[in-house]
Amino acid sequence: MPATDPPWWQSAVIYQVYPRSFQDTDSDGVGDLLGIRRRLPHLVELGVDALWLSPVFPSPMADFGYDVADYTGIDPLFGSMADFDALVGAAHAAGLKVILDLVPNHTSDQHAWFRQSRSSRSDPKRDWYIWRDPSPDGGPPNNWLSDFGGKAWEFDAATGQYYYHAFLAAQPDLNWRNPEVRAAIYDAMRFWLRRGVDGFRVDVIWHLIKDDQFRDNPANPAFRPGDPPHHAVMPLYTTDRPEVHAVIEEMRRVVDEFPERVLIGEIYLPLERLVAYYGRDLGGVHLPFNFALLQTAWSARVVAKLIDGYEAALPHGGWPNWVLGNHDRVRVASRVGPGQARVAAMLLLTLRGTPTVYYGDEIGMQQVPIPPERVRDPFERNVPGKKLGRDGCRTPMQWDTSPYAGFSDVEPWLPLGDDHRHNNVENQRADQTSIYQLHRRLIELRCTRPALRLGRYRPIAASGDLLLFVRERERERLLVALNLGDEPLEVSLTNGRLAGTLLLSTAGDRVAEKVTGSLDLRGDEGAIVELSDEARLPSQTPLPR
Ligand code: NOJ
């Protein structure tokens, strides 16, 4: 098949599924692959193009699949390899790509590689992990901390050394400086690429290489009580090491052995560091995940600045991407409130670059409070009481009004949101003004309007709660006006003229309104206006993209 130009992942909308929580079909309270397959029509109706699955590989589930015990299998909890193949086949038949979650930074401590590695100091796999002698006082080799609380070093009494784990002790880090390790992971990648997967989201890719001198991380002067404990030091020697880029280039070459595949990197770094992950001559990851909208204060000025800063920082030809939610962060509807969740959706789906939608955000699912006795997240269990838990954004998908929301016919592994009886897909499908229908319309518009999919981004100066920009391609110009506040406001173009037709409002109740001179927005409302030939934008040089 000839390569598409531009590549599919540039015009795609990606949808992240957390498999445990999407659809249970075998009545164990945990979602499975067959469930995802049965729910593909939902993805098709929503209009997304690609499905990213959080890990489904065999795992003791200490970190719910981010502790992989076998890179080329399927955990029986989720189904079989035949179920996986059937899912990929059905997704492809429905026009959906499938992206897997590759977790190469660490394995489970139950992985055969680690069992071998810890068996003796002279084992051929010893160097596949990061083993160090104790410091002279017998303690850990240095001050590195685990992201999940406590020291990042675990003592192995049998062999008298410590191993490094950036996350749980049950997730020992692989030694990516060892070429055999790299080759083994690349083989696993080829295994799935040959099975037809369309790419990978690579877990914590900026962690892969650690300092070869094992220097102490410096103390973090900005650390405050209540911050996650590992923020006490700055991860200078444990993440974002310069040598990581050569490794990522190697990984990219593996993906490029197969046509039309995508490599996405999970990278939590400030934008100016993040963009380095496009790599030299764009030979790094295709999409370094841009989490800026997940972490920003929700104010028009701050958001406008971050969009402009990101656009300006991108390397030539580097394709942007945006995301509002994932399985590690508080749900967007709870972060910004239900009214602004609609505005955020309009922003996500009208910005330049590939958007990723987290399952449930299309119906405005809220962060669910988890009673202490039902906490499952190992991070929360290790560091309780700090509201760091991730269970609340991983609760079962709310499909319908039945007792377990159509997710399962038994009590699910995590509690359902209290609002599931009314806030669910079934109800929102029937309501033309729902946030679900808004997502559908936004995605449809993105699909039918090249300006939204591929056009230039042109910021328009605005004040107060108004966020304003234009997407343009050839003669098509679409103005996106977002009210990030709850008071009404009037949009007009200083030193320009506003004229056109309103295509879509976040409220879902305004259609084909003529816009002349100014546009009234209600509180929490956003709108897309197709500018007519009479419209004149304030003179401003468009960004050269
Ligand atoms: C990032 C993943 O998104 C998160 O869920 C996981 O716990 C850590 N990486 C460790 O794999």
Boltz pocket constraint, residues with backbone or C-beta under 6 A from the ligand:
constraints:
  - pocket:
      binder: B
      contacts: [[A, 63], [A, 66], [A, 67], [A, 103], [A, 167], [A, 203], [A, 204], [A, 266], [A, 327], [A, 328]]
      max_distance: 6.0
